[in-house]
Amino acid sequence: MECTENRKFDLNGIPDKLPEEAWAAMKAASDDKDLGEFREAFKVYSKAAPQATLVDIEKKMREEDFNIYLIAMEKPIGDIMCLISLQGKLNCKYVVGFYYNPKPQRAALRERWPASTEDNLARLEDAGLPYDRQIPKCINCGEMGHISRSCKEERTERERVEVKCVNCSAVGHRARDCPDPRRDKFACRNCGSPEHKASECPNPRTAEGVECRRCNETGHFAKDCPQASAPRTCRNCGSEDHMARDCDKPRDVSTVTCRNCDEVGHFSTDCPKPRDYSRVKCNNCGEMGHTIRRCPAENSEESDLMGGTDNYNNGGDDVGADAGGGWGASEEAAGWEKKKKKKKKKKKTMTRFFSPRQMPELGTASAVWEGEEREQRNATEAKRTEDFRWLARSSLRNTE
């Protein structure tokens, strides 16, 4: 029968000091952040002031700004252990821990940590330290109150660890008790001869007694393991000596799988079936279903450069009257500033590639080429401007 009265501790091994001296030792250990010294001083203080509860100690520690906190948390303990308070109360719910921070510093403690200071003080009222319950536990039936010698249940067979000899690999004895001659650990691992190493062994390599590092079975090497995955082979010729990118043979079309129809025998560029755009990924927006030429994001940028469809009727009959909207407005107002910036950026990149400072022999040719490109670009922009104005006039006529 288990005793439910308060436990009386054996404090003979703890030195006798005044409460003020023990508290000063706790304060010094807290300032030094020495948990070992703080635990010893905590025991001395609990003996010097037996009526002081964990709540009283924690409140007093907070008043004097201790660097150590008393935190009460839920923690599973074994059957043979019991949580006991400082006054000897048995079977407490929470276990007390000593921490440097009032907040959890590890993710594993967040679920068991108190939500607030008030919650922690409420837990400390039913908290204690782990001690031995002083009740035996039977290792035969797992019940408390008796040992296996006095157990009335039938004996259960327990699995025992087998001892294996490292000298002869037999089970049942150790190498010190082995009757066989001691094996030389520097001998050849292939034939057992002490005159040479395994790398210099003239005998063919044998797998007898060898444990496979892949399947942990004996009798074969890891390279000959039947459970090993298939080796990587060339997709063009089937050889295991190289990959398809290093193959020196002509490309075998019969091994090619079309990325458009998944059929074997031709490339996607030669596929007779219509192109499946559901497998095509746009390089502009990253979405599936269209190419960069049919990208809606690209088309929306072009419409922004045209000034928007709402600008057709902004000016009435006089399309260019409004400087910010019509087709006859300035290039900056009609959205051409972005187009110019893009062209300038491209020009700067191409000029840097053909820089005369890097390639002096091409300096004159680079200047001529830049002039021709500038004239061609101006002509293209002028043609686009005329086309946009013609579209604006046509739109106005249709609305009228």
C-alpha positions, 0 to 999 in steps of 0.5 A: 500500500502506497503512503500518501503522507508528506515525504520527509527528506534526509537533509543531513548531507546539506550544510546548515546556514542562515536563510540570509546566507543561503539567499546571498549564495543563490544571488551570487550564483544567479549573477554568475549564471552558474546553475550548478552553484545555484542548485546547491544554494537552492537546497541549502535555502530550502533547508534553512527556510522549510516553509518557503514555497516555490511560489514565494521563492519565485516572487522574491527572485523577481523582486531582486532581478535574478538571472535564473527563473523557476519554470513549471512544466508538464514532463512525463516521468517513470513509474518509479519516480515521483514529483515532490514539493519542497514541503514533501507533497507527493504526486505533484503535476508539474516539474520545476526547472531552472532556466535563464530566460522566461521564454522558451529557447527551444521549439520542443519546450514551447508546447509545455511552457507556461503561457504567462507569468501568472500561469507559471505561478499557478503551476508552481503551486502544484509543482515539485522536484523528481525523487525516487518513489521508493516502491519496487517494480517487478520486471516480470509483470511490470506491476508496482509493489513487489520484485520479480522474485516474489512475483506470482505470475508465470516467468516470461522469457526475455531476449538476451544479447548473444555474445559473438567471438571476433576471432572465430565468429562463433556465438557463445563465447568471447575472443578471450575464451576462444579455443582457436588460435588467435588470428592475426589482424594484419593478415590478408583478408582474402586468404588469411596469410600473414605474409602479405596484404589483401591488395597484394594477394595472388589468389583470386578474390573470394566472397566467403564470409564477406558481408554485403554493404548494400543488403547486409547479407554474406556471400557476395560483394556490394557490386554483385548484390542481386538487390542493387538497382540497375546501372545507368546506361547510355540512352543512345547505344545502351552501353554502361561505359558512358552517358548519352551526352558522351556517346560517339555513335550516331543518334538512334532515332528508334530510341527517341521519345517525342515530347509532343505525342510521347511516341517513339521513333521521332523528335518533337520537331518532326512530329506529324501531330499538331503541337500540344500547347498544354506541354509548352512553358512560356519563357516570359511568364513561366505558365504552361499552355502558350509560347512567348509569342502568344504570351498575354503578359507580352501583349498587355505590355504592347497595349500599354506602349500603344497608349491604351484602348481608352485613349482613342476617344479622349480627344474627340475629332482632334486626336492629338489635342490632349497631350497625355492620351491621343495618338498625335501627342508627344512620344513621352505622353503616348508611352514611347518613353519606355520603348526608348529606354528599352532600345537604349539599354539594348544599344548600350549592351551591344556597344559594350560587346563591340567596344573599341577599347576592348577590340581596337581593330573593329573600332571603325566598323563598330561606329559604322554599324551603330550609325546604320542601326540607328537609322534603321531603328528610326525608320521602324519607329516612324512606320509604327507611329504612322500605323498607330495613327491610322488605327486611331483614325479608323477607330474614331470613324467606327465609333462615329 
